[in-house]
Amino acid sequence: MKKIFIYAFIIVLIISVFPRCAKIVAPTGGPKDSLAPVLVRSVPAMNSTNFDGEKITLIFDEFIALKDYQKKLAISPPMVKNPEIIQRGKNIDIKFKEPLKKNTTYTIYFSDAVVDNNEGNPLKNFLFAFSTGSTIDSLTLSGKLRDAFTLLPVENVFVMLYDQNIDSLPIKSLPRYLTRTDKSGLFTFHNLQLKDYKIFALLDNNSNYKFDQATEDIAFIKGMVSKKGLTSPSKNDTTKKVVRTVNLNLFKEENRTQALIGFDRKQRRKITLTFTKNPEGKVKLNPLNFKADSSWYLIERNEKKDSLIYWITNNRISSMDTLKIQLSYLKTDSLKRLQPKLDTVKYIYTDSEEPKRRRKDKDNDTPKKNTLKVDCNVKKDQPIVPYNPMVFTFPEPLRNFNESLIKITNLKDTVDVKGLKLKLDSLSPRIYRIYSNWVPDVKYKLMVLPKAFTSLSGLDNDTLDVNFFGANPEKYGQIILTFLNSPKRVVVELLNEKKDRVFDTRVSRNGEKVTFDYVTPGKYTLRIIEDTNGNGKWDTGWYLKGIQPEKLIYYSDSKTKGVLNIRANWENEISFDFAKQSKP
């Protein structure tokens, strides 16, 4: 009996152990593939001559895929009809749709579009070259392209070469050679002839290899790139950095075509004209279905200055649902000349229907009083920096204001601030400012009594009561920038760390110091612009006039890496030498 129990125990033990031993485990599969595909054969062979076929076949050592090849592929010289690209298994077939040029070296750039099918390992900087003549050209030209404003590299931009120094070539003709920039903004031309070249870069919106749209980004070098900058592959040391002969700055030209593109009347007192750019010359409004003197409107310009807003001051005119007006302005013709233009427009405004009142609202017959909204930049219990203005913004211009109903009291001395004057903004009739030297750490009270402001529509403001205080300089940082070897005029912008917001701007003339006071503690960057035309802002380029975009620099050094950590009650002194700024 004891033996039976022993045998039974052994059988149960075996049954419970064996399922665990038989558990299925996925195979590890070995090390991860990290190798890029390798071209093992091609028809014709790489760098072959006297090619007269219609198809090229590339054969790799493993199964491949083409990733974003439409964006990365470039064929030099370019073709009117792009070839058909067929990828199957380990092969790529390139079928030409137009005859090849005689005695010409062709280069097909794939960049990193060829990847292995499993892990996506790219074959970097892959190209294939062949010649329809008895020789194959072999020289190279390399360079780097970056955005002229951000200074960041731009990928997939066409870079083109022409063998004549004619300005109209990038506009009217296909280039002689073509390549694309990579992720680092780098580009290389292969298989070039020994000669001077005109170079031009294009972010081609319509894929025709021509600069024929004003919205296309471009880069150029005035004159020709010397053949002395071309290198032979035999002299290229692959263990070292490739020498970048050309540096290009990509920019979008300012729109110089002037035309009226829109008009509207979204408010009864507000009519708008929208142009393609800041309109040159006078814009005149001639009433056709009403009579008015020259004071029937006030003009406001938007921030981009491409729109003109007319605020109607006359109650009779604003009450009309339809305003018929003849416009007189300048418009660019087909020869890029400004010519007088007359247009007739109808401004129509229809009052929107009021929402139906609920029974509960009907029981309360007391009408809600409409008041003029006043937006003030000074907020409750917040500081204001000395000499910074107090800004009042209104939804529409004022018909009148009463300064005696506006009072600012120094709460420390319990006296009113004297000499307060409202100053109208130069661009907008809806903005007014009050300037004063606010004393640090002193508390103030702003009191605006009813009817201090009256709008064109006759609305009065309600009481505005705001307590605020003068900013204490010890709670802020300071940046002092000294220039060496400076151009005549420099614009310095204080930006946030992401470089997408401008906090303050200063101008330096003939190398004078620039100081940013009352800088709120935080992280900042500096943008320095060589203001060659002296208009106080960065200007883009103009190809046909040979004008490059204005040079700008983002401040950086080995210690800060370009990010300034501003602390309270701390002076940050920076010395900037223009002569030591390295090329890209």
Summary of the structure (lengths in Angstrom):
residues: 584
radius of gyration: 35.2
end to end distance: 93.3
largest distance: 125.9
contacts: 1581
relative contact order: 0.07
helix: 9%
strand: 41%
